[in-house]
Amino acid sequence: MEIEVKSEEELKIFGARFGALLSGGEVIELVGDVGAGKTTFVKGVAVGMGIDEDVQSPSFTINRLYEAVGSIQLSHYDFYRLQDPGIMSVELQESLNDSKVVTIIEWAEIVNGVLPVDRVTIRLSSPTETSRHLSISSGGEKSHAVLEALR
């Protein structure tokens, strides 16, 4: 699935639409350069999940956890600064196995061996300063259902 958005606001709106489809247990991998809009997308997902906290990039904390509506949580990881996953692989594995947690991972290359096949992968690129191109794919039944609901 290919999506084009013209602004940061449109990216958040698409993220909110995406987030409203999540019920827990989903894994989303975000791929893109610095400034591609990964955290902006997560801010929209949080709105769609009913989270009223201001979502911050977990670049320095590696993980941030948010409480969503219906006892679901959003666990947002950013492995940009990690050279070795170490104990974070164990923590990530716990999140991935929790059916009440939506797990979103930025810079997942370092933990790629831990990620399940059943995940949504969103590749973000910046054709212009304000627009974003999203290439979205799914790798299993649960993630495929999310993409089908987006169509």
C-alpha positions as CSV (number, residue, x, y, z in Angstrom):
1,M,0.0,0.0,0.0
2,E,1.3,3.4,-0.9
3,I,0.2,6.6,0.8
4,E,1.2,10.2,0.0
5,V,0.6,13.0,2.6
6,K,1.3,16.6,1.9
7,S,2.0,17.9,5.4
8,E,2.8,17.0,9.0
9,E,-0.9,17.4,9.9
10,E,-2.0,15.0,7.2
11,L,0.6,12.5,8.5
12,K,-0.9,12.8,12.0
13,I,-4.4,12.4,10.7
14,F,-3.4,9.2,8.8
15,G,-1.6,8.0,11.9
16,A,-4.8,8.6,14.0
17,R,-6.9,6.6,11.4
18,F,-4.3,3.8,11.6
19,G,-4.2,3.9,15.4
20,A,-8.0,3.6,15.7
21,L,-7.8,0.2,14.0
22,L,-5.4,-1.2,16.6
23,S,-6.7,-3.5,19.5
24,G,-3.5,-4.8,21.0
25,G,-0.9,-7.3,20.0
26,E,0.0,-5.5,16.8
27,V,3.7,-4.8,15.9
28,I,4.6,-1.8,13.7
29,E,8.1,-1.3,12.4
30,L,8.9,2.2,11.2
31,V,11.8,2.7,8.7
32,G,13.1,6.0,7.5
33,D,15.8,8.5,7.8
34,V,16.1,11.1,10.5
35,G,13.3,13.6,10.0
36,A,11.2,11.3,7.8
37,G,8.2,11.6,10.2
38,K,8.3,8.4,12.2
39,T,7.6,10.1,15.6
40,T,5.0,12.4,14.0
41,F,3.2,9.3,12.7
42,V,3.3,7.7,16.2
43,K,1.8,10.9,17.6
44,G,-1.2,10.4,15.3
45,V,-1.4,6.7,16.2
46,A,-1.6,7.7,19.9
47,V,-4.5,10.0,19.2
48,G,-6.3,7.3,17.3
49,M,-5.8,4.9,20.3
50,G,-7.3,7.5,22.6
51,I,-4.1,8.6,24.3
52,D,-4.2,12.2,25.5
53,E,-0.5,12.4,26.6
54,D,1.9,14.3,24.4
55,V,4.0,11.6,22.6
56,Q,7.7,12.2,22.8
57,S,10.5,10.6,20.8
58,P,12.1,7.9,23.0
59,S,15.6,8.6,21.3
60,F,17.3,9.0,24.7
61,T,15.1,6.8,26.9
62,I,14.8,4.0,24.2
63,N,11.2,3.2,25.3
64,R,8.1,5.1,26.3
65,L,4.8,3.5,27.4
66,Y,1.4,5.2,27.1
67,E,-2.0,4.1,28.4
68,A,-4.7,3.9,25.8
69,V,-8.4,3.4,25.9
70,G,-9.7,-0.1,26.8
71,S,-6.7,-1.1,29.0
72,I,-4.5,-1.2,25.9
73,Q,-0.9,0.2,26.0
74,L,1.3,1.8,23.3
75,S,4.9,0.8,23.7
76,H,7.1,3.1,21.5
77,Y,10.7,2.1,21.0
78,D,13.5,4.0,19.3
79,F,16.8,2.1,18.9
80,Y,18.6,4.8,17.0
81,R,21.4,5.3,19.6
82,L,21.8,1.6,20.4
83,Q,24.9,-0.3,19.2
84,D,23.9,-3.6,20.8
85,P,20.4,-4.5,21.8
86,G,21.5,-6.3,25.0
87,I,18.8,-6.4,27.6
88,M,16.5,-4.3,25.4
89,S,15.9,-7.5,23.3
90,V,14.4,-9.1,26.4
91,E,12.2,-6.1,27.2
92,L,11.1,-5.8,23.6
93,Q,10.3,-9.6,23.5
94,E,8.0,-9.1,26.5
95,S,6.2,-6.3,24.8
96,L,5.9,-8.2,21.5
97,N,4.2,-11.1,23.4
98,D,1.7,-9.0,25.3
99,S,-1.7,-9.0,23.6
100,K,-2.7,-5.8,25.4
101,V,0.3,-3.8,23.9
102,V,0.7,-2.2,20.5
103,T,4.4,-2.1,19.9
104,I,6.0,0.5,17.6
105,I,9.7,0.3,16.8
106,E,11.8,2.9,15.2
107,W,15.3,1.9,13.9
108,A,14.5,-1.8,14.4
109,E,17.5,-3.1,12.4
110,I,19.4,-3.8,15.5
111,V,16.6,-6.1,16.9
112,N,15.4,-7.5,13.6
113,G,15.9,-11.1,14.8
114,V,13.5,-10.5,17.6
115,L,10.7,-9.0,15.5
116,P,7.8,-11.3,14.5
117,V,7.0,-12.0,10.9
118,D,3.5,-10.8,11.6
119,R,4.1,-7.1,11.6
120,V,3.3,-3.9,9.7
121,T,6.3,-2.3,8.2
122,I,6.0,1.3,7.2
123,R,8.8,2.9,5.2
124,L,8.7,6.7,5.3
125,S,10.5,9.0,2.9
126,S,10.5,12.7,2.3
127,P,10.1,13.6,-1.4
128,T,9.8,17.3,-0.4
129,E,10.4,19.3,2.8
130,T,6.7,18.9,3.8
131,S,5.3,15.8,2.0
132,R,5.9,12.2,3.0
133,H,5.6,9.0,1.1
134,L,4.6,5.9,3.1
135,S,5.1,2.4,1.7
136,I,3.2,0.0,3.9
137,S,3.4,-3.8,4.0
138,S,2.2,-6.6,6.2
139,G,3.8,-9.9,7.1
140,G,1.0,-12.0,8.7
141,E,-2.6,-12.4,9.5
142,K,-3.1,-9.8,12.2
143,S,-1.0,-7.1,10.3
144,H,-2.7,-8.0,7.0
145,A,-6.1,-7.4,8.7
146,V,-5.0,-3.9,9.8
147,L,-4.0,-3.0,6.2
148,E,-7.2,-4.4,4.8
149,A,-9.2,-2.2,7.2
150,L,-7.2,0.9,6.0
151,R,-8.3,0.3,2.4
